[in-house]
Amino acid sequence: MQISENLPQFKDKKTLIIVASTQSADLYSAFAGEIEQIVEIRTEKLDDDGQKGHFERRSKGQTLGSGGVEKDEHAKLKDRFNNDLKATLKGVSADIEAVILLSSPQDKPTTKEQLPARFEKQLTVEIDGNYVGEHPNKILAHIQKAQD
């Protein structure tokens, strides 16, 4: 897709733009006035693994504590997403010269952990916010605002 003239053109360096949240990410490649989506990662709800279990400790009509036997489903989803993201990033073209990361503050540390070492060194801009699913022009506008 052609980038509008009033937005960053990425003329000098081929740039990987990573837009990530807790369970989804969009990866874009931008260079010479063009931006294209490389991949869209979405981690859906897990299938029931049959290991559900919930218990409560009660005494005299009051609940003293409760818990579950299985690992929190949210943590499982996040683990699966992080593994998918890491595997996808390993397969991204080696000719990337710069990386821009857009991620919410709470997800940014774990997202950065999934970056291969070569991308960590090339990370030039970090933007806080959940912009997954937004149109590329809106994402470019956020990047332009952060660079000004």
MODELLER restraints for C-alpha pairs under 7 A, 6 or more apart:
rsr = mdl.restraints
at = mdl.atoms
rsr.add(forms.Gaussian(group=physical.xy_distance, feature=features.Distance(at['CA:1:A'], at['CA:34:A']), mean=5.51, stdev=0.5))
rsr.add(forms.Gaussian(group=physical.xy_distance, feature=features.Distance(at['CA:1:A'], at['CA:35:A']), mean=5.32, stdev=0.5))
rsr.add(forms.Gaussian(group=physical.xy_distance, feature=features.Distance(at['CA:1:A'], at['CA:36:A']), mean=5.93, stdev=0.5))
rsr.add(forms.Gaussian(group=physical.xy_distance, feature=features.Distance(at['CA:2:A'], at['CA:33:A']), mean=6.02, stdev=0.5))
rsr.add(forms.Gaussian(group=physical.xy_distance, feature=features.Distance(at['CA:2:A'], at['CA:34:A']), mean=4.68, stdev=0.5))
rsr.add(forms.Gaussian(group=physical.xy_distance, feature=features.Distance(at['CA:2:A'], at['CA:35:A']), mean=6.48, stdev=0.5))
rsr.add(forms.Gaussian(group=physical.xy_distance, feature=features.Distance(at['CA:3:A'], at['CA:9:A']), mean=6.61, stdev=0.5))
rsr.add(forms.Gaussian(group=physical.xy_distance, feature=features.Distance(at['CA:3:A'], at['CA:33:A']), mean=5.18, stdev=0.5))
rsr.add(forms.Gaussian(group=physical.xy_distance, feature=features.Distance(at['CA:3:A'], at['CA:34:A']), mean=5.40, stdev=0.5))
rsr.add(forms.Gaussian(group=physical.xy_distance, feature=features.Distance(at['CA:3:A'], at['CA:35:A']), mean=6.48, stdev=0.5))
rsr.add(forms.Gaussian(group=physical.xy_distance, feature=features.Distance(at['CA:7:A'], at['CA:140:A']), mean=6.34, stdev=0.5))
rsr.add(forms.Gaussian(group=physical.xy_distance, feature=features.Distance(at['CA:7:A'], at['CA:141:A']), mean=6.41, stdev=0.5))
rsr.add(forms.Gaussian(group=physical.xy_distance, feature=features.Distance(at['CA:7:A'], at['CA:144:A']), mean=6.53, stdev=0.5))
rsr.add(forms.Gaussian(group=physical.xy_distance, feature=features.Distance(at['CA:8:A'], at['CA:140:A']), mean=6.72, stdev=0.5))
rsr.add(forms.Gaussian(group=physical.xy_distance, feature=features.Distance(at['CA:8:A'], at['CA:144:A']), mean=6.16, stdev=0.5))
rsr.add(forms.Gaussian(group=physical.xy_distance, feature=features.Distance(at['CA:9:A'], at['CA:31:A']), mean=6.84, stdev=0.5))
rsr.add(forms.Gaussian(group=physical.xy_distance, feature=features.Distance(at['CA:9:A'], at['CA:32:A']), mean=6.01, stdev=0.5))
rsr.add(forms.Gaussian(group=physical.xy_distance, feature=features.Distance(at['CA:9:A'], at['CA:33:A']), mean=4.46, stdev=0.5))
rsr.add(forms.Gaussian(group=physical.xy_distance, feature=features.Distance(at['CA:10:A'], at['CA:30:A']), mean=6.29, stdev=0.5))
rsr.add(forms.Gaussian(group=physical.xy_distance, feature=features.Distance(at['CA:10:A'], at['CA:31:A']), mean=4.89, stdev=0.5))
rsr.add(forms.Gaussian(group=physical.xy_distance, feature=features.Distance(at['CA:10:A'], at['CA:32:A']), mean=5.57, stdev=0.5))
rsr.add(forms.Gaussian(group=physical.xy_distance, feature=features.Distance(at['CA:10:A'], at['CA:33:A']), mean=6.30, stdev=0.5))
rsr.add(forms.Gaussian(group=physical.xy_distance, feature=features.Distance(at['CA:11:A'], at['CA:31:A']), mean=5.85, stdev=0.5))
rsr.add(forms.Gaussian(group=physical.xy_distance, feature=features.Distance(at['CA:11:A'], at['CA:32:A']), mean=4.37, stdev=0.5))
rsr.add(forms.Gaussian(group=physical.xy_distance, feature=features.Distance(at['CA:11:A'], at['CA:33:A']), mean=6.60, stdev=0.5))
rsr.add(forms.Gaussian(group=physical.xy_distance, feature=features.Distance(at['CA:13:A'], at['CA:31:A']), mean=6.48, stdev=0.5))
rsr.add(forms.Gaussian(group=physical.xy_distance, feature=features.Distance(at['CA:13:A'], at['CA:97:A']), mean=5.55, stdev=0.5))
rsr.add(forms.Gaussian(group=physical.xy_distance, feature=features.Distance(at['CA:13:A'], at['CA:98:A']), mean=6.51, stdev=0.5))
rsr.add(forms.Gaussian(group=physical.xy_distance, feature=features.Distance(at['CA:14:A'], at['CA:30:A']), mean=5.92, stdev=0.5))
rsr.add(forms.Gaussian(group=physical.xy_distance, feature=features.Distance(at['CA:14:A'], at['CA:31:A']), mean=4.77, stdev=0.5))
rsr.add(forms.Gaussian(group=physical.xy_distance, feature=features.Distance(at['CA:14:A'], at['CA:96:A']), mean=5.28, stdev=0.5))
rsr.add(forms.Gaussian(group=physical.xy_distance, feature=features.Distance(at['CA:14:A'], at['CA:97:A']), mean=5.39, stdev=0.5))
rsr.add(forms.Gaussian(group=physical.xy_distance, feature=features.Distance(at['CA:14:A'], at['CA:98:A']), mean=6.49, stdev=0.5))
rsr.add(forms.Gaussian(group=physical.xy_distance, feature=features.Distance(at['CA:15:A'], at['CA:29:A']), mean=5.73, stdev=0.5))
rsr.add(forms.Gaussian(group=physical.xy_distance, feature=features.Distance(at['CA:15:A'], at['CA:30:A']), mean=5.16, stdev=0.5))
rsr.add(forms.Gaussian(group=physical.xy_distance, feature=features.Distance(at['CA:15:A'], at['CA:31:A']), mean=6.37, stdev=0.5))
rsr.add(forms.Gaussian(group=physical.xy_distance, feature=features.Distance(at['CA:15:A'], at['CA:96:A']), mean=5.75, stdev=0.5))
rsr.add(forms.Gaussian(group=physical.xy_distance, feature=features.Distance(at['CA:15:A'], at['CA:97:A']), mean=5.91, stdev=0.5))
rsr.add(forms.Gaussian(group=physical.xy_distance, feature=features.Distance(at['CA:15:A'], at['CA:98:A']), mean=4.67, stdev=0.5))
rsr.add(forms.Gaussian(group=physical.xy_distance, feature=features.Distance(at['CA:15:A'], at['CA:99:A']), mean=5.52, stdev=0.5))
rsr.add(forms.Gaussian(group=physical.xy_distance, feature=features.Distance(at['CA:16:A'], at['CA:27:A']), mean=6.99, stdev=0.5))
rsr.add(forms.Gaussian(group=physical.xy_distance, feature=features.Distance(at['CA:16:A'], at['CA:28:A']), mean=5.78, stdev=0.5))
rsr.add(forms.Gaussian(group=physical.xy_distance, feature=features.Distance(at['CA:16:A'], at['CA:29:A']), mean=4.82, stdev=0.5))
rsr.add(forms.Gaussian(group=physical.xy_distance, feature=features.Distance(at['CA:16:A'], at['CA:30:A']), mean=6.52, stdev=0.5))
rsr.add(forms.Gaussian(group=physical.xy_distance, feature=features.Distance(at['CA:16:A'], at['CA:96:A']), mean=6.37, stdev=0.5))
rsr.add(forms.Gaussian(group=physical.xy_distance, feature=features.Distance(at['CA:16:A'], at['CA:98:A']), mean=6.27, stdev=0.5))
rsr.add(forms.Gaussian(group=physical.xy_distance, feature=features.Distance(at['CA:16:A'], at['CA:99:A']), mean=4.76, stdev=0.5))
rsr.add(forms.Gaussian(group=physical.xy_distance, feature=features.Distance(at['CA:16:A'], at['CA:100:A']), mean=6.27, stdev=0.5))
rsr.add(forms.Gaussian(group=physical.xy_distance, feature=features.Distance(at['CA:17:A'], at['CA:27:A']), mean=5.74, stdev=0.5))
rsr.add(forms.Gaussian(group=physical.xy_distance, feature=features.Distance(at['CA:17:A'], at['CA:28:A']), mean=4.95, stdev=0.5))
rsr.add(forms.Gaussian(group=physical.xy_distance, feature=features.Distance(at['CA:17:A'], at['CA:29:A']), mean=6.21, stdev=0.5))
rsr.add(forms.Gaussian(group=physical.xy_distance, feature=features.Distance(at['CA:17:A'], at['CA:99:A']), mean=5.90, stdev=0.5))
rsr.add(forms.Gaussian(group=physical.xy_distance, feature=features.Distance(at['CA:17:A'], at['CA:100:A']), mean=4.80, stdev=0.5))
rsr.add(forms.Gaussian(group=physical.xy_distance, feature=features.Distance(at['CA:17:A'], at['CA:101:A']), mean=6.06, stdev=0.5))
rsr.add(forms.Gaussian(group=physical.xy_distance, feature=features.Distance(at['CA:18:A'], at['CA:26:A']), mean=6.13, stdev=0.5))
rsr.add(forms.Gaussian(group=physical.xy_distance, feature=features.Distance(at['CA:18:A'], at['CA:27:A']), mean=4.82, stdev=0.5))
rsr.add(forms.Gaussian(group=physical.xy_distance, feature=features.Distance(at['CA:18:A'], at['CA:28:A']), mean=6.58, stdev=0.5))
rsr.add(forms.Gaussian(group=physical.xy_distance, feature=features.Distance(at['CA:18:A'], at['CA:100:A']), mean=6.15, stdev=0.5))
rsr.add(forms.Gaussian(group=physical.xy_distance, feature=features.Distance(at['CA:18:A'], at['CA:101:A']), mean=4.87, stdev=0.5))
rsr.add(forms.Gaussian(group=physical.xy_distance, feature=features.Distance(at['CA:18:A'], at['CA:102:A']), mean=6.09, stdev=0.5))
rsr.add(forms.Gaussian(group=physical.xy_distance, feature=features.Distance(at['CA:19:A'], at['CA:25:A']), mean=5.44, stdev=0.5))
rsr.add(forms.Gaussian(group=physical.xy_distance, feature=features.Distance(at['CA:19:A'], at['CA:26:A']), mean=5.16, stdev=0.5))
rsr.add(forms.Gaussian(group=physical.xy_distance, feature=features.Distance(at['CA:19:A'], at['CA:27:A']), mean=6.33, stdev=0.5))
rsr.add(forms.Gaussian(group=physical.xy_distance, feature=features.Distance(at['CA:19:A'], at['CA:101:A']), mean=6.13, stdev=0.5))
rsr.add(forms.Gaussian(group=physical.xy_distance, feature=features.Distance(at['CA:19:A'], at['CA:102:A']), mean=4.74, stdev=0.5))
rsr.add(forms.Gaussian(group=physical.xy_distance, feature=features.Distance(at['CA:19:A'], at['CA:103:A']), mean=6.02, stdev=0.5))
rsr.add(forms.Gaussian(group=physical.xy_distance, feature=features.Distance(at['CA:19:A'], at['CA:131:A']), mean=6.32, stdev=0.5))
rsr.add(forms.Gaussian(group=physical.xy_distance, feature=features.Distance(at['CA:19:A'], at['CA:132:A']), mean=5.63, stdev=0.5))
rsr.add(forms.Gaussian(group=physical.xy_distance, feature=features.Distance(at['CA:20:A'], at['CA:26:A']), mean=6.47, stdev=0.5))
rsr.add(forms.Gaussian(group=physical.xy_distance, feature=features.Distance(at['CA:20:A'], at['CA:102:A']), mean=6.30, stdev=0.5))
rsr.add(forms.Gaussian(group=physical.xy_distance, feature=features.Distance(at['CA:20:A'], at['CA:103:A']), mean=5.02, stdev=0.5))
rsr.add(forms.Gaussian(group=physical.xy_distance, feature=features.Distance(at['CA:20:A'], at['CA:130:A']), mean=6.95, stdev=0.5))
rsr.add(forms.Gaussian(group=physical.xy_distance, feature=features.Distance(at['CA:20:A'], at['CA:132:A']), mean=6.01, stdev=0.5))
rsr.add(forms.Gaussian(group=physical.xy_distance, feature=features.Distance(at['CA:21:A'], at['CA:103:A']), mean=5.84, stdev=0.5))
rsr.add(forms.Gaussian(group=physical.xy_distance, feature=features.Distance(at['CA:21:A'], at['CA:104:A']), mean=6.39, stdev=0.5))
rsr.add(forms.Gaussian(group=physical.xy_distance, feature=features.Distance(at['CA:21:A'], at['CA:107:A']), mean=6.31, stdev=0.5))
rsr.add(forms.Gaussian(group=physical.xy_distance, feature=features.Distance(at['CA:21:A'], at['CA:130:A']), mean=5.95, stdev=0.5))
rsr.add(forms.Gaussian(group=physical.xy_distance, feature=features.Distance(at['CA:21:A'], at['CA:132:A']), mean=6.63, stdev=0.5))
rsr.add(forms.Gaussian(group=physical.xy_distance, feature=features.Distance(at['CA:22:A'], at['CA:78:A']), mean=6.33, stdev=0.5))
rsr.add(forms.Gaussian(group=physical.xy_distance, feature=features.Distance(at['CA:22:A'], at['CA:107:A']), mean=6.05, stdev=0.5))
rsr.add(forms.Gaussian(group=physical.xy_distance, feature=features.Distance(at['CA:23:A'], at['CA:42:A']), mean=6.24, stdev=0.5))
rsr.add(forms.Gaussian(group=physical.xy_distance, feature=features.Distance(at['CA:23:A'], at['CA:43:A']), mean=5.38, stdev=0.5))
rsr.add(forms.Gaussian(group=physical.xy_distance, feature=features.Distance(at['CA:23:A'], at['CA:77:A']), mean=6.88, stdev=0.5))
rsr.add(forms.Gaussian(group=physical.xy_distance, feature=features.Distance(at['CA:23:A'], at['CA:78:A']), mean=6.05, stdev=0.5))
rsr.add(forms.Gaussian(group=physical.xy_distance, feature=features.Distance(at['CA:23:A'], at['CA:81:A']), mean=5.59, stdev=0.5))
rsr.add(forms.Gaussian(group=physical.xy_distance, feature=features.Distance(at['CA:24:A'], at['CA:41:A']), mean=5.27, stdev=0.5))
rsr.add(forms.Gaussian(group=physical.xy_distance, feature=features.Distance(at['CA:24:A'], at['CA:42:A']), mean=4.48, stdev=0.5))
rsr.add(forms.Gaussian(group=physical.xy_distance, feature=features.Distance(at['CA:24:A'], at['CA:43:A']), mean=6.13, stdev=0.5))
rsr.add(forms.Gaussian(group=physical.xy_distance, feature=features.Distance(at['CA:25:A'], at['CA:40:A']), mean=5.95, stdev=0.5))
rsr.add(forms.Gaussian(group=physical.xy_distance, feature=features.Distance(at['CA:25:A'], at['CA:41:A']), mean=5.05, stdev=0.5))
rsr.add(forms.Gaussian(group=physical.xy_distance, feature=features.Distance(at['CA:25:A'], at['CA:42:A']), mean=6.70, stdev=0.5))
rsr.add(forms.Gaussian(group=physical.xy_distance, feature=features.Distance(at['CA:25:A'], at['CA:132:A']), mean=6.11, stdev=0.5))
rsr.add(forms.Gaussian(group=physical.xy_distance, feature=features.Distance(at['CA:26:A'], at['CA:39:A']), mean=6.02, stdev=0.5))
rsr.add(forms.Gaussian(group=physical.xy_distance, feature=features.Distance(at['CA:26:A'], at['CA:40:A']), mean=4.59, stdev=0.5))
rsr.add(forms.Gaussian(group=physical.xy_distance, feature=features.Distance(at['CA:26:A'], at['CA:41:A']), mean=6.26, stdev=0.5))
rsr.add(forms.Gaussian(group=physical.xy_distance, feature=features.Distance(at['CA:26:A'], at['CA:132:A']), mean=6.36, stdev=0.5))
rsr.add(forms.Gaussian(group=physical.xy_distance, feature=features.Distance(at['CA:27:A'], at['CA:37:A']), mean=5.90, stdev=0.5))
rsr.add(forms.Gaussian(group=physical.xy_distance, feature=features.Distance(at['CA:27:A'], at['CA:38:A']), mean=5.40, stdev=0.5))
rsr.add(forms.Gaussian(group=physical.xy_distance, feature=features.Distance(at['CA:27:A'], at['CA:39:A']), mean=5.37, stdev=0.5))
rsr.add(forms.Gaussian(group=physical.xy_distance, feature=features.Distance(at['CA:27:A'], at['CA:40:A']), mean=6.45, stdev=0.5))
rsr.add(forms.Gaussian(group=physical.xy_distance, feature=features.Distance(at['CA:28:A'], at['CA:35:A']), mean=6.66, stdev=0.5))
rsr.add(forms.Gaussian(group=physical.xy_distance, feature=features.Distance(at['CA:28:A'], at['CA:36:A']), mean=5.51, stdev=0.5))
rsr.add(forms.Gaussian(group=physical.xy_distance, feature=features.Distance(at['CA:28:A'], at['CA:37:A']), mean=4.28, stdev=0.5))
rsr.add(forms.Gaussian(group=physical.xy_distance, feature=features.Distance(at['CA:28:A'], at['CA:38:A']), mean=5.19, stdev=0.5))
rsr.add(forms.Gaussian(group=physical.xy_distance, feature=features.Distance(at['CA:29:A'], at['CA:35:A']), mean=5.65, stdev=0.5))
rsr.add(forms.Gaussian(group=physical.xy_distance, feature=features.Distance(at['CA:29:A'], at['CA:36:A']), mean=5.45, stdev=0.5))
rsr.add(forms.Gaussian(group=physical.xy_distance, feature=features.Distance(at['CA:29:A'], at['CA:37:A']), mean=6.38, stdev=0.5))
rsr.add(forms.Gaussian(group=physical.xy_distance, feature=features.Distance(at['CA:29:A'], at['CA:38:A']), mean=6.46, stdev=0.5))
rsr.add(forms.Gaussian(group=physical.xy_distance, feature=features.Distance(at['CA:30:A'], at['CA:36:A']), mean=6.56, stdev=0.5))
rsr.add(forms.Gaussian(group=physical.xy_distance, feature=features.Distance(at['CA:43:A'], at['CA:77:A']), mean=6.82, stdev=0.5))
rsr.add(forms.Gaussian(group=physical.xy_distance, feature=features.Distance(at['CA:43:A'], at['CA:81:A']), mean=5.70, stdev=0.5))
rsr.add(forms.Gaussian(group=physical.xy_distance, feature=features.Distance(at['CA:46:A'], at['CA:77:A']), mean=6.98, stdev=0.5))
rsr.add(forms.Gaussian(group=physical.xy_distance, feature=features.Distance(at['CA:51:A'], at['CA:70:A']), mean=6.38, stdev=0.5))
rsr.add(forms.Gaussian(group=physical.xy_distance, feature=features.Distance(at['CA:52:A'], at['CA:69:A']), mean=6.75, stdev=0.5))
rsr.add(forms.Gaussian(group=physical.xy_distance, feature=features.Distance(at['CA:52:A'], at['CA:70:A']), mean=5.93, stdev=0.5))
rsr.add(forms.Gaussian(group=physical.xy_distance, feature=features.Distance(at['CA:53:A'], at['CA:68:A']), mean=5.52, stdev=0.5))
rsr.add(forms.Gaussian(group=physical.xy_distance, feature=features.Distance(at['CA:53:A'], at['CA:69:A']), mean=5.12, stdev=0.5))
rsr.add(forms.Gaussian(group=physical.xy_distance, feature=features.Distance(at['CA:53:A'], at['CA:70:A']), mean=6.54, stdev=0.5))
rsr.add(forms.Gaussian(group=physical.xy_distance, feature=features.Distance(at['CA:54:A'], at['CA:67:A']), mean=5.84, stdev=0.5))
rsr.add(forms.Gaussian(group=physical.xy_distance, feature=features.Distance(at['CA:54:A'], at['CA:68:A']), mean=4.40, stdev=0.5))
rsr.add(forms.Gaussian(group=physical.xy_distance, feature=features.Distance(at['CA:54:A'], at['CA:69:A']), mean=6.31, stdev=0.5))
rsr.add(forms.Gaussian(group=physical.xy_distance, feature=features.Distance(at['CA:55:A'], at['CA:66:A']), mean=5.55, stdev=0.5))
rsr.add(forms.Gaussian(group=physical.xy_distance, feature=features.Distance(at['CA:55:A'], at['CA:67:A']), mean=5.57, stdev=0.5))
rsr.add(forms.Gaussian(group=physical.xy_distance, feature=features.Distance(at['CA:55:A'], at['CA:68:A']), mean=6.22, stdev=0.5))
rsr.add(forms.Gaussian(group=physical.xy_distance, feature=features.Distance(at['CA:56:A'], at['CA:63:A']), mean=6.66, stdev=0.5))
rsr.add(forms.Gaussian(group=physical.xy_distance, feature=features.Distance(at['CA:56:A'], at['CA:65:A']), mean=5.67, stdev=0.5))
rsr.add(forms.Gaussian(group=physical.xy_distance, feature=features.Distance(at['CA:56:A'], at['CA:66:A']), mean=4.06, stdev=0.5))
rsr.add(forms.Gaussian(group=physical.xy_distance, feature=features.Distance(at['CA:56:A'], at['CA:67:A']), mean=6.53, stdev=0.5))
rsr.add(forms.Gaussian(group=physical.xy_distance, feature=features.Distance(at['CA:57:A'], at['CA:63:A']), mean=5.87, stdev=0.5))
rsr.add(forms.Gaussian(group=physical.xy_distance, feature=features.Distance(at['CA:57:A'], at['CA:64:A']), mean=5.32, stdev=0.5))
rsr.add(forms.Gaussian(group=physical.xy_distance, feature=features.Distance(at['CA:57:A'], at['CA:65:A']), mean=5.16, stdev=0.5))
rsr.add(forms.Gaussian(group=physical.xy_distance, feature=features.Distance(at['CA:57:A'], at['CA:66:A']), mean=6.03, stdev=0.5))
rsr.add(forms.Gaussian(group=physical.xy_distance, feature=features.Distance(at['CA:58:A'], at['CA:64:A']), mean=5.39, stdev=0.5))
rsr.add(forms.Gaussian(group=physical.xy_distance, feature=features.Distance(at['CA:82:A'], at['CA:114:A']), mean=6.63, stdev=0.5))
rsr.add(forms.Gaussian(group=physical.xy_distance, feature=features.Distance(at['CA:85:A'], at['CA:114:A']), mean=6.80, stdev=0.5))
rsr.add(forms.Gaussian(group=physical.xy_distance, feature=features.Distance(at['CA:86:A'], at['CA:114:A']), mean=4.91, stdev=0.5))
rsr.add(forms.Gaussian(group=physical.xy_distance, feature=features.Distance(at['CA:86:A'], at['CA:115:A']), mean=6.54, stdev=0.5))
rsr.add(forms.Gaussian(group=physical.xy_distance, feature=features.Distance(at['CA:89:A'], at['CA:115:A']), mean=6.80, stdev=0.5))
rsr.add(forms.Gaussian(group=physical.xy_distance, feature=features.Distance(at['CA:90:A'], at['CA:116:A']), mean=6.64, stdev=0.5))
rsr.add(forms.Gaussian(group=physical.xy_distance, feature=features.Distance(at['CA:97:A'], at['CA:122:A']), mean=6.48, stdev=0.5))
rsr.add(forms.Gaussian(group=physical.xy_distance, feature=features.Distance(at['CA:98:A'], at['CA:122:A']), mean=4.83, stdev=0.5))
rsr.add(forms.Gaussian(group=physical.xy_distance, feature=features.Distance(at['CA:98:A'], at['CA:123:A']), mean=6.06, stdev=0.5))
rsr.add(forms.Gaussian(group=physical.xy_distance, feature=features.Distance(at['CA:98:A'], at['CA:124:A']), mean=6.37, stdev=0.5))
rsr.add(forms.Gaussian(group=physical.xy_distance, feature=features.Distance(at['CA:99:A'], at['CA:119:A']), mean=6.41, stdev=0.5))
rsr.add(forms.Gaussian(group=physical.xy_distance, feature=features.Distance(at['CA:99:A'], at['CA:122:A']), mean=5.52, stdev=0.5))
rsr.add(forms.Gaussian(group=physical.xy_distance, feature=features.Distance(at['CA:99:A'], at['CA:123:A']), mean=4.51, stdev=0.5))
rsr.add(forms.Gaussian(group=physical.xy_distance, feature=features.Distance(at['CA:99:A'], at['CA:124:A']), mean=5.89, stdev=0.5))
rsr.add(forms.Gaussian(group=physical.xy_distance, feature=features.Distance(at['CA:100:A'], at['CA:123:A']), mean=5.92, stdev=0.5))
rsr.add(forms.Gaussian(group=physical.xy_distance, feature=features.Distance(at['CA:100:A'], at['CA:124:A']), mean=5.92, stdev=0.5))
rsr.add(forms.Gaussian(group=physical.xy_distance, feature=features.Distance(at['CA:100:A'], at['CA:125:A']), mean=4.87, stdev=0.5))
rsr.add(forms.Gaussian(group=physical.xy_distance, feature=features.Distance(at['CA:100:A'], at['CA:126:A']), mean=6.04, stdev=0.5))
rsr.add(forms.Gaussian(group=physical.xy_distance, feature=features.Distance(at['CA:101:A'], at['CA:125:A']), mean=6.31, stdev=0.5))
rsr.add(forms.Gaussian(group=physical.xy_distance, feature=features.Distance(at['CA:101:A'], at['CA:126:A']), mean=4.87, stdev=0.5))
rsr.add(forms.Gaussian(group=physical.xy_distance, feature=features.Distance(at['CA:101:A'], at['CA:127:A']), mean=6.24, stdev=0.5))
rsr.add(forms.Gaussian(group=physical.xy_distance, feature=features.Distance(at['CA:102:A'], at['CA:126:A']), mean=5.92, stdev=0.5))
rsr.add(forms.Gaussian(group=physical.xy_distance, feature=features.Distance(at['CA:102:A'], at['CA:127:A']), mean=4.67, stdev=0.5))
rsr.add(forms.Gaussian(group=physical.xy_distance, feature=features.Distance(at['CA:102:A'], at['CA:128:A']), mean=5.94, stdev=0.5))
rsr.add(forms.Gaussian(group=physical.xy_distance, feature=features.Distance(at['CA:102:A'], at['CA:129:A']), mean=6.41, stdev=0.5))
rsr.add(forms.Gaussian(group=physical.xy_distance, feature=features.Distance(at['CA:103:A'], at['CA:127:A']), mean=6.43, stdev=0.5))
rsr.add(forms.Gaussian(group=physical.xy_distance, feature=features.Distance(at['CA:103:A'], at['CA:128:A']), mean=5.33, stdev=0.5))
rsr.add(forms.Gaussian(group=physical.xy_distance, feature=features.Distance(at['CA:103:A'], at['CA:129:A']), mean=5.23, stdev=0.5))
rsr.add(forms.Gaussian(group=physical.xy_distance, feature=features.Distance(at['CA:103:A'], at['CA:130:A']), mean=5.52, stdev=0.5))
rsr.add(forms.Gaussian(group=physical.xy_distance, feature=features.Distance(at['CA:104:A'], at['CA:128:A']), mean=5.00, stdev=0.5))
rsr.add(forms.Gaussian(group=physical.xy_distance, feature=features.Distance(at['CA:104:A'], at['CA:129:A']), mean=4.29, stdev=0.5))
rsr.add(forms.Gaussian(group=physical.xy_distance, feature=features.Distance(at['CA:104:A'], at['CA:130:A']), mean=5.13, stdev=0.5))
rsr.add(forms.Gaussian(group=physical.xy_distance, feature=features.Distance(at['CA:105:A'], at['CA:128:A']), mean=5.64, stdev=0.5))
rsr.add(forms.Gaussian(group=physical.xy_distance, feature=features.Distance(at['CA:105:A'], at['CA:129:A']), mean=6.95, stdev=0.5))
